[in-house]
Every structure is written in structure tokens, then in C-alpha cells.
Amino acid sequence: MILASLARYYRRLAVETDEMGNPKVPPYGFSEEKIGWILVLDTEGRLKTAVPNLTADKKPQPKLMSVPRPEKRTSGIKPNFLWDKTAYALGVEANKNKAEAKEKPFTTAEKTFDAFKQYHLNLLQNSDDEGLQALCRFLQNWQPENFATENLPAEMLDANIAFSLEKPTALIHKREAAQGLWAGCLKSDEALEGLCLISGDTAPIARLHPAIKGVFGGQSSGGSIISFNKEAFASFGKEQGANAPVSEQSAFAYTTALNYLLRSENNHCLTIGDASTVFWAEADDNATAQAAEGFFAQVFTPPDDEQESAKVFNVLEQMGKGRPLQEIAPELSANTRFYILGLAPNAARISVRFWLDTTFGQLAENLAQHWQDLALEPCAWKTPPSIWRLLLQTAVLGKSENISLVLAGEMTHAVICGTPYPLSLLSQLITRIRADGDVNSLRVAMMKAVLERRFRKGFIEEGVPMSLNNENPNRAYLLGRLFAVLERIQYQALGELNAGIADRYYGSASAVPFSVFPRLLSGAKHHLSRLRKDKAGMAVNLDKDLGEIIAKLPETFPRHLSIDEQGRFAIGYYHQKQSYFAKKETAETIEN
């Protein structure tokens, strides 16, 4: 199902063009590779010039170019057709010895050059095409030592190079004769025919599938989803790809589509934890599919512009209130098929971490539910946070490199699929609060989301209030409120302290209330008596809050609170504390 969906996506891309009017994906037998330099030849095969083929960025990178697909070099020497890295095309590579590199920047690679030369002379010598004959003459006359005598730049070493005739734009591999010759090379007499698992047609079966490049943490040479390189993986005497028969054309289609999705500039790939997550849509028309893909991308990487970001999340907010998607955003169709694929490297192979095949309507409902579960009063954000911004709250010092990759993957899966959030998210948040004492709105919102979803899924018996609930009888929630009142009493009586009760006792109060609260209540009596002298009205109100909460608690404080209860403690603490700020803001507004 995964490969069939990717093959269909390739067919969609094949009829689309980019901003420059070029096809988004190359035709069968071709591949988009990074070509750093173009060697311009004259008709006699003499080298006229070497032209860099780089982007205009601050750090220039080789541009992608559609070229005949590369060989899979798992072992041995295998030249590419009409392009290759300098070790093959020119017989030189960068000197690996750093001490010698300044005086002698390159070393010769005669074996690879000889293979490249012989391969092309065998294929091209009978051609009448002017460009192919020019390349033949070049290869016949070129010696690796010519790299120095031609004053070619050291930056070219180890880069991929292509050839052109007379001018840089007249690429030899794009000539009609070259493409016709390459089409003949693609028809392998050795390929066995069989029933393709993707298309259902009888066709030549791919022995090796093209490499998939761009997976986070994977090898630069790429990896494979389907490969068999040991006898233990084979069955019924079959070899390589014959064990999972996929036709050469279908193998090309699904790998080309996947390579397109994995390139960051195409905005179809998210790095979530240690997995590269790609997504694409399938609809009756391209515009509807692109609208769904664009919306999903903006949810996970919100636009910097606050108004644009608000538009996206307004759709989810309205869906959460029960309005149909078609009414809120007519350009989005609930029936659009949506696919999400998570990939992670495993040596030379690529493992599938997760796969979601759903409708866009269901996916949008899951996303809307995520922000409903996070909803908190007062609101925890000015602009809705991305998942990565939420995960930063679990990291030591708030640094992205300290985010647990496993937790990132599990949380994203829960958001996308609507499943319960991982319990490790709750424990991580509690651990961070104990370490740095920061009970901020985003952390509390995530705790509330974990507990609220567990309640809705039937794992726990009691939900969590979105805002301060004076009638909530849950002991952990009440203890959190009580701790906030005690902190407020201390603050009003003594002002700002270097280390207040929240700094000193929050961790133990939320985990083992029995050992802390009696002492805190005893200290609160002294603070209230002092407060009555200076702020009698304030003392009365805080004493009333204290009494109301204690009246709802059992006679003895619990000896310990579970992880779930520690989450409720934090929520109760946050709600009660924020209620005092709200009262202060209201009072200031009335005075003004």
C-alpha cells in the first residue's frame, strides 16, 4: 500500500511543473542529482572551460539536475552514463592526506577513470552524434595529470560533473541521441519478467531498487526500503529483488517520489525525533491535494506572520466547535486521502517507523482535538505552538538537542492519529518543573492535554477543568490550589524573596504532601497575622480561600501522589495562581 501510493504520487508529479516550467520529477531512467560542475567541450573534444553549477546562497551548493540514473555502488566499480564524480570522469580525487593536500591537492584514480572511459567508448564510438563524438575524443585524449595542466579548480575535486558541447546549456546527456542510447541501456536482457506487486502487470522485475536519499541520519549514498543481500533473507531460491517482485518502472516511480518528498525545499518533509516524516495527498484534482498538503505543513511549521498563523488555527478551532470543514475552508476537502510516512535509517536500509493512510477530514479532526485538549484559561499562547515548540518544554535548558527523540516520535504520532499522549510526556514535564521550578502555561497545557485525553479514552475516571473550578473535589487539584494560596499569603506578607515556598517546597509538596503541608500551614498563620496589620482586606480574602480549600480536603494529607495526581496538582496550582493575576488586572482596569 505504501509503495503503490508513492507510485501514484509520482504519476501526479510527472505532469506538474515547477516555477521555472521544468517537470517536478524526472522521467523513467533519470534521476535528480547534485551536479557541481559542467565541463564545456568543443567539437574536437578539447576542454574549453569548467563552469560551476551552484546555487546563489550564502553557502553555495551544487544544483539538482536531471541526469541518467546512477548505478548502485554497493561493491565494485560501476560508472554512470555521461556524468559522474571526478574520480570516474577525470580520474582525480581529493588528497585524503592533509599534510600533503596543500602541495598536491589531488591524487589519481586510474581504475575508476579507465572503467568510465571504456564504458563510454564501447557505447558511443558508433554514434554519429556530434556531442557524443566530442565526449569520445575527450576521453581518448584525457589523462588524470591534465587536471593540473588545465588549471582546473581544486573545489571541483570529488564533485559530480556533467559535459556540454560549446556552451554550458547544451548538455550532452540531454541530446536526443544520448537519450535514445540510454533508453536502450535501460532494457536489460538479464531482467526476469514477473508479476509486479505494485502495478499488477507482468514486466521486467528490478533486481536492485534505486537509492533513497535524504533520510535524517542516513548514509549519504542513500538506503533501501526493499533489499535482500543475504541468503537468510531469500526464499525459494530467488535472488535480490525477485523475493519481493517490483517492476523496474514501479521501483523507479516510488523511489523518485520518495526522494522528491524528502528534499527540504519541497516542504513535504518534517524531522520528528529521529524519523524523517513525509506527507502527501491524493484528490480528484491537484489544487485540492495541494491545499491539503499546504495546510498540514503550516500546522506543523506555523507561518511567522501572526495573521497567517491565526487563519490556519482558526480552521481547527472552528472544527473543534463542530462546524463542517467545507463551510470553514471550501478549498479543503474532507474526502481527500492523506498519507504520512515516518522513515528512520538502519545501516544501509531504511525502516518504516509509522504509516498513516486516512482522510484529510479525519486528520483535521485529530489535529483540532489536539488543540482542544491543550486549551487552558487563561490561554497558554499568543500564537498556537508547533509540536517542536511544545517539546522544548521537556528539554533540559530548553535546548532542542536535549529533546528525547523517542518522546518526539510518540507525541507526534498521538497528535496525528488521535491516540493517547505518551505517559512519559507527563513524567518529563513534572521532572522539568521540579528541576527549574517553572510551572508555565505551556507545560500545564500539555499536562492537561495528557490527562484530558486519557479520561476521554477511558483510562482514568475523572477529567480536568480548563479553568479554575472551585467545585472540583479532586484532592490533588485541591492541594495544588492550596499551595498557590500559601504562596500568595507569603508573598503578600513578606514581598519578593530569594527563595519562596515554591522554590523550596514545590517538588515535595506535589509528591509527598504529608511531609510538607502541615509546616506550610503553620507558617501561613504567622504570615496572615502580619498581613492583617497592613492589608486587612487582603488577609480576609486569602484566609477565606484557605478555609474553603481545606474544608474540601480529607482530614489527613496523602502520603504520596501518583504521576497523574502530580499533573493535577500542577494544574490546580496554575489555575489558582492565575486567578490572582486576573483579579489584579481587573482591579487595575477599574481604577483606570
C-alpha positions in Angstrom: 0.0 0.0 0.0 2.9 2.4 0.8 4.7 1.8 -2.4 1.5 1.9 -4.5 0.6 5.3 -3.0 4.0 6.6 -3.8 3.9 5.3 -7.3 0.5 7.1 -7.8 2.0 10.3 -6.4 4.9 10.0 -8.9 2.4 10.0 -11.7 0.8 13.1 -10.4 4.2 14.9 -10.1 5.2 13.8 -13.6 2.5 16.0 -15.2 3.3 19.0 -12.9 5.9 21.7 -13.5 7.9 23.9 -11.1 8.2 27.7 -11.1 10.8 27.5 -13.9 8.5 25.4 -16.1 10.6 22.2 -15.6 9.0 18.9 -14.7 8.9 18.3 -10.9 10.3 14.8 -11.3 12.5 13.2 -14.0 11.2 10.7 -16.5 11.8 6.9 -16.2 15.5 6.1 -16.1 16.6 9.5 -14.9 17.4 10.9 -11.5 17.9 14.3 -9.9 21.4 14.5 -8.7 23.7 17.3 -7.4 25.9 18.3 -10.3 28.5 20.8 -9.1 30.4 21.5 -12.4 29.8 21.4 -16.1 32.8 20.7 -18.4 32.3 22.5 -21.8 33.9 20.7 -24.7 34.4 21.8 -28.3 33.6 19.5 -31.3 37.1 18.1 -31.3 36.7 17.0 -27.6 39.0 19.7 -26.3 38.2 21.2 -22.9 37.1 24.8 -23.3 36.2 25.7 -19.7 34.8 24.4 -16.5 31.6 26.2 -15.3 30.4 25.9 -11.6 26.8 24.8 -11.3 26.0 26.2 -7.9 23.1 27.9 -6.0 23.3 31.6 -5.2 23.0 31.0 -1.4 25.5 32.3 1.2 26.9 28.8 1.2 26.6 27.7 -2.5 25.5 24.1 -3.0 25.5 22.0 -6.2 22.3 22.4 -8.2 20.0 19.5 -8.8 20.0 18.3 -12.4 18.1 15.5 -14.2 20.7 13.0 -15.4 20.7 9.3 -16.3 20.1 7.4 -13.1 23.2 6.5 -11.1 24.5 3.0 -10.6 24.2 1.4 -7.1 27.8 1.0 -6.0 27.4 -1.5 -3.2 30.7 -3.0 -4.4 33.0 -2.9 -7.4 33.5 -0.1 -9.9 30.4 1.0 -11.9 30.5 4.2 -13.9 27.4 6.4 -14.5 26.3 7.3 -18.0 27.5 10.8 -19.3 28.1 12.1 -15.7 29.9 11.1 -12.6 32.2 12.3 -9.8 35.7 13.4 -10.7 37.3 10.1 -9.7 35.4 8.4 -12.6 35.0 11.2 -15.1 38.5 12.7 -14.8 40.5 10.2 -12.8 41.3 12.5 -9.9 40.0 12.8 -6.3 40.9 15.0 -3.4 44.0 14.1 -1.5 43.0 12.5 1.8 46.4 13.1 3.3 46.0 16.6 5.0 49.7 17.1 5.3 50.2 16.7 1.5 47.0 18.3 0.4 48.4 21.9 0.2 51.2 21.0 -2.2 49.3 18.2 -4.0 45.6 18.7 -3.7 44.6 15.6 -5.8 45.5 12.0 -6.3 44.9 9.9 -9.4 42.2 7.3 -9.6 43.2 5.4 -12.7 41.0 2.3 -12.2 37.7 4.2 -12.0 38.7 6.5 -14.9 39.6 3.6 -17.1 36.2 2.0 -16.3 34.4 5.2 -17.1 36.4 5.7 -20.3 36.0 2.1 -21.6 32.3 2.1 -20.7 31.6 5.2 -22.8 33.9 4.3 -25.7 32.1 1.0 -26.1 28.7 2.7 -26.1 29.4 5.9 -28.0 32.0 5.0 -30.7 29.5 4.0 -33.3 27.3 7.1 -32.8 27.1 9.8 -35.4 26.0 12.5 -32.9 28.4 15.4 -32.7 28.1 15.8 -28.9 28.7 12.1 -28.2 31.7 12.0 -30.5 33.2 15.1 -28.8 33.0 13.2 -25.5 34.6 10.1 -27.0 37.5 12.3 -28.2 37.8 13.9 -24.9 38.1 10.6 -23.0 40.6 9.2 -25.5 42.9 12.2 -25.0 42.4 13.0 -21.4 45.0 11.9 -18.7 44.4 12.4 -15.0 47.5 14.6 -14.8 45.8 17.1 -17.2 43.8 18.3 -14.2 46.8 20.3 -13.0 47.9 21.5 -16.5 44.4 22.7 -17.4 44.4 24.7 -14.1 41.1 23.3 -13.0 40.0 24.5 -9.5 40.6 22.2 -6.5 36.9 22.9 -5.5 35.9 20.6 -8.3 37.5 17.5 -6.8 35.0 14.8 -5.7 32.1 16.8 -7.1 29.7 15.4 -9.7 30.4 16.7 -13.2 28.4 16.6 -16.5 29.5 17.5 -20.0 28.2 20.0 -22.6 29.1 21.0 -26.1 30.3 24.5 -27.0 28.2 26.2 -24.2 27.2 25.3 -20.7 23.5 25.0 -21.5 24.0 22.4 -24.4 24.3 19.4 -22.1 25.4 16.3 -23.8 23.2 13.9 -21.8 20.1 15.9 -22.9 20.8 15.4 -26.6 18.3 13.2 -28.5 20.9 10.6 -29.5 22.1 10.3 -25.9 18.6 9.8 -24.6 17.9 7.2 -27.2 21.1 5.4 -26.4 20.2 5.5 -22.7 16.7 4.1 -23.3 18.4 1.1 -25.0 20.6 0.6 -22.0 17.6 0.5 -19.7 16.2 -2.5 -21.5 18.2 -5.2 -19.7 18.2 -8.6 -21.2 19.1 -10.0 -17.8 16.0 -8.8 -16.1 13.5 -11.6 -15.4 9.8 -10.9 -16.0 7.3 -11.4 -13.3 4.1 -10.1 -11.7 4.7 -6.6 -10.2 3.4 -6.3 -6.7 2.6 -2.6 -7.2 1.1 -2.3 -10.7 -0.2 -5.9 -11.1 1.4 -6.0 -14.6 3.8 -8.6 -15.9 7.0 -6.7 -16.5 10.8 -6.9 -16.0 11.5 -7.1 -12.3 14.0 -4.8 -10.6 16.9 -6.7 -9.1 18.1 -3.7 -7.2 15.9 -0.6 -6.4 17.2 2.9 -6.8 18.7 4.5 -3.6 16.5 6.7 -1.3 18.4 9.7 -0.1 17.7 12.4 2.5 16.5 10.3 5.4 17.6 12.0 8.6 20.8 10.3 10.0 21.0 8.0 6.9 24.0 7.3 4.7 24.8 10.0 2.1 24.8 7.3 -0.6 21.2 6.5 0.3 19.4 3.4 1.5 16.7 1.0 0.5 13.3 0.0 1.9 13.4 -3.2 -0.1 16.7 -5.1 -0.4 18.0 -8.7 0.0 21.7 -9.2 0.4 22.0 -12.4 2.5 20.8 -15.9 1.9 18.8 -15.8 5.2 16.6 -13.1 3.6 15.9 -15.0 0.5 13.4 -17.8 -0.2 12.5 -20.4 -2.8 15.9 -20.0 -4.5 15.2 -16.4 -5.6 17.8 -13.7 -5.6 17.7 -10.0 -4.7 14.6 -8.1 -5.7 12.9 -11.3 -7.0 11.9 -12.0 -3.4 9.6 -9.1 -3.4 8.9 -8.6 -7.2 8.5 -4.9 -8.2 8.9 -3.9 -11.8 11.7 -1.6 -12.8 9.3 1.2 -13.7 7.4 0.9 -10.4 10.6 0.8 -8.4 11.7 3.9 -10.2 8.3 5.6 -9.6 8.1 5.0 -5.9 11.8 5.9 -5.1 11.7 9.0 -7.3 8.5 10.2 -5.5 10.1 9.5 -2.1 13.3 11.3 -3.0 11.2 14.3 -4.0 9.3 14.3 -0.8 12.5 14.0 1.3 14.1 17.1 -0.2 13.6 20.0 2.3 13.0 22.6 -0.4 9.8 20.8 -1.4 8.2 21.3 2.0 6.9 17.8 2.3 9.2 16.5 5.0 9.4 17.1 8.8 12.1 15.8 11.0 10.3 14.4 14.0 12.6 12.8 16.6 14.9 10.5 14.7 12.5 10.0 11.9 12.0 11.8 8.6 8.3 12.2 8.2 6.9 12.8 4.7 3.4 13.5 3.7 1.3 13.8 0.6 -2.3 13.9 -0.5 -4.4 12.3 -3.2 -7.6 14.0 -4.6 -9.7 14.4 -7.7 -7.7 17.4 -8.8 -4.2 18.7 -8.0 -5.4 22.0 -6.4 -7.4 20.2 -3.7 -4.4 17.9 -3.0 -2.0 20.8 -2.8 -4.4 22.7 -0.5 -4.4 19.8 2.0 -0.6 19.4 1.8 -0.1 23.1 2.4 -2.5 23.2 5.3 -0.8 20.3 7.1 2.6 21.8 6.6 1.5 25.1 8.1 0.0 23.3 11.2 3.4 21.7 11.9 5.5 24.7 11.0 3.3 27.7 11.6 4.0 30.8 9.5 6.0 33.6 11.1 3.2 36.1 10.2 0.7 36.0 13.2 -2.3 36.8 11.0 -1.5 33.9 8.6 -0.9 31.6 11.5 -4.2 32.6 13.1 -6.1 31.7 9.9 -4.7 28.2 9.9 -5.6 27.6 13.5 -8.9 29.3 13.3 -10.0 26.4 10.9 -9.0 23.9 13.6 -10.8 25.9 16.3 -14.0 26.1 14.3 -13.8 22.3 13.6 -13.4 21.7 17.3 -16.7 23.6 17.8 -18.4 21.2 15.4 -18.5 23.2 12.1 -18.0 21.2 8.9 -14.7 21.6 7.2 -16.4 22.5 3.9 -18.0 25.5 5.5 -14.9 26.8 7.2 -12.4 26.3 4.3 -14.1 25.4 1.0 -10.7 24.8 -0.7 -10.1 21.8 1.7 -12.0 18.6 1.1 -12.7 16.2 3.9 -12.6 13.3 1.5 -9.0 13.9 0.3 -6.8 10.9 1.0 -3.8 11.8 3.1 -0.7 9.8 3.7 2.0 10.2 6.3 5.1 8.1 6.3 7.8 8.0 9.0 11.3 6.7 8.0 14.4 6.1 10.0 17.9 4.8 8.9 19.0 1.3 9.8 22.5 0.9 8.3 22.1 0.7 4.5 18.4 0.0 4.9 15.5 2.3 5.8 13.0 1.2 8.4 9.3 2.4 8.4 8.6 3.9 11.7 4.9 4.6 11.1 2.4 4.8 8.3 -0.9 6.6 8.3 -3.5 6.3 5.5 -6.5 8.4 6.3 -8.9 11.1 5.0 -8.0 14.7 5.4 -11.2 15.2 7.3 -10.2 12.7 10.0 -6.7 14.1 10.1 -8.0 17.6 10.6 -10.3 16.4 13.4 -7.4 14.8 15.2 -5.4 18.0 14.9 -8.3 20.1 16.1 -8.7 17.7 19.1 -5.1 18.2 19.9 -5.5 22.0 20.4 -8.8 21.4 22.2 -7.0 19.1 24.7 -4.4 21.8 25.1 -7.0 24.6 25.7 -6.4 26.4 29.0 -7.7 29.5 30.7 -6.0 31.9 30.6 -4.8 31.0 27.1 -1.4 29.4 27.1 -0.2 31.1 23.9 -0.5 34.2 21.7 0.2 32.2 18.6 -0.5 28.4 18.6 2.7 26.5 19.2 4.1 23.9 16.9 4.8 20.4 18.3 8.5 21.1 18.4 7.9 24.3 20.5 5.9 22.2 22.9 8.6 19.5 23.2 11.1 22.2 24.1 9.3 22.4 27.4 10.5 18.9 28.2 14.2 19.6 27.4 17.0 20.5 29.8 17.7 24.2 29.5 15.0 24.4 26.7 17.6 23.2 24.1 16.3 21.3 21.1 19.3 18.9 21.2 18.1 17.7 24.6 14.7 16.7 23.4 14.1 12.9 23.7 13.8 11.6 20.1 11.6 8.7 21.3 9.2 11.1 23.0 9.1 13.4 20.0 8.1 10.5 17.8 5.5 9.2 20.2 3.9 12.6 20.8 3.7 13.4 17.1 2.1 10.0 16.5 -0.5 10.8 19.2 -1.3 14.2 17.6 -1.7 12.8 14.1 -3.6 9.7 15.0 -5.7 11.0 17.9 -4.3 8.3 20.3 -3.4 8.9 24.0 -0.3 11.0 24.6 2.7 9.1 26.0 2.7 9.0 29.8 6.4 9.8 29.5 5.4 13.3 28.4 3.7 13.8 31.7 6.6 12.5 33.8 9.1 14.6 31.7 7.2 17.7 32.4 7.0 17.0 36.1 10.7 16.3 36.2 11.5 19.6 34.5 9.3 21.6 36.9 11.0 20.0 39.8 14.4 20.9 38.3 13.7 24.5 37.3 10.5 25.4 39.2 8.9 26.9 36.1 5.2 26.0 36.1 4.5 27.8 32.9 1.3 27.8 30.8 2.6 25.6 28.0 3.8 22.9 30.5 0.4 23.0 32.3 -1.5 22.9 29.0 0.4 19.7 28.0 -0.3 18.1 31.4 -3.9 19.0 31.0 -3.9 17.5 27.4 -2.4 14.2 28.6 -4.9 13.8 31.4 -7.9 15.0 29.4 -7.2 12.6 26.6 -6.7 9.7 29.0 -10.1 10.5 30.5 -11.8 10.7 27.1 -10.3 7.3 26.1 -11.4 5.7 29.3 -8.0 5.2 31.0 -8.9 7.4 34.0 -12.2 8.2 35.6 -12.0 11.9 36.0 -11.4 14.8 33.6 -9.5 18.0 34.1 -11.0 21.5 34.2 -9.9 24.1 31.6 -10.1 27.0 34.0 -10.3 27.4 37.8 -13.0 25.2 39.2 -13.9 25.9 42.8 -16.2 22.9 43.0 -13.7 20.3 41.8 -13.3 17.8 44.7 -10.1 16.0 43.4 -7.6 16.0 46.2 -4.5 16.6 44.0 -6.2 19.5 42.3 -7.2 21.0 45.7 -3.7 20.6 47.0 -2.3 22.4 44.0 -4.7 25.3 44.7 -3.8 25.2 48.4 -0.1 25.5 47.6 -0.8 28.5 45.3 -2.8 30.2 48.2 0.0 29.6 50.6 2.5 31.1 48.2 0.3 34.1 47.7 0.0 34.6 51.5 3.8 34.5 51.9 4.3 36.9 49.0 1.7 39.5 50.3 3.2 39.3 53.8 6.9 39.3 53.0 7.2 40.5 49.4 9.7 39.1 46.9 12.1 36.6 48.5 15.2 35.0 47.1 13.7 31.6 47.7 9.9 31.4 48.4 7.9 28.3 49.3 7.5 27.5 45.6 11.3 27.4 45.1 11.9 25.3 48.2 8.9 23.1 48.6 7.0 22.6 45.3 8.6 19.3 44.4 8.0 17.7 47.8 4.5 19.3 48.1 3.4 17.8 44.8 4.9 14.3 45.5 4.6 13.8 49.3 2.1 16.3 50.7 2.0 14.7 54.1 5.6 15.8 54.8 5.2 19.4 53.8 1.8 20.9 54.1 1.5 20.9 58.0 4.6 23.0 58.2 3.4 25.4 55.4 0.1 25.9 57.1 1.8 26.7 60.4 3.9 29.3 58.6 0.8 30.7 56.9 -0.7 31.5 60.3 2.2 33.8 61.1 2.1 35.4 57.7 -1.7 36.1 57.9 -1.3 37.7 61.4 1.3 40.0 60.0 -0.8 40.7 56.9 -3.8 41.7 59.0 -1.9 44.6 60.4 -1.0 46.1 57.0 -3.6 44.7 54.5 -6.6 43.6 56.5 -8.9 43.1 53.4 -6.3 41.0 51.6 -5.8 38.9 54.7 -9.5 38.2 55.0 -9.8 37.1 51.3 -6.8 34.9 51.4 -7.9 33.3 54.7 -11.3 32.6 53.1 -9.6 30.9 50.1 -7.5 28.9 52.5 -10.6 27.8 54.5 -12.7 26.9 51.5 -10.0 24.6 50.1 -9.1 22.9 53.4 -12.8 22.2 54.0 -12.9 20.1 50.9 -9.7 18.1 51.7 -9.7 14.9 53.8 -8.6 15.1 57.4 -5.1 13.9 56.8 -2.9 14.8 53.9 -2.0 12.0 51.5 1.4 10.4 52.0 2.2 10.5 48.2 0.7 11.4 44.9 0.8 9.4 41.7 2.2 10.8 38.4 -1.4 11.6 37.3 -2.1 13.3 40.6 1.1 15.4 40.3 -0.1 16.6 37.0 -3.5 17.6 38.5 -1.5 19.3 41.4 0.3 21.5 38.8 -2.9 22.3 37.0 -4.7 23.3 40.3 -1.6 25.4 41.3 -1.6 27.2 37.9 -5.4 27.9 37.9 -5.4 29.3 41.4 -2.2 31.4 40.9 -3.6 32.8 37.6 -6.8 33.8 39.3 -4.9 36.2 41.5 -3.3 37.8 38.4 -6.7 38.1 36.8 -8.1 39.8 39.9 -5.2 42.2 39.9 -5.7 43.1 36.2 -9.4 43.6 36.8 -8.7 45.9 39.8 -6.2 47.9 37.8 -8.7 48.3 34.9 -11.5 49.5 37.3 -9.1 52.1 38.8 -8.1 53.4 35.4 
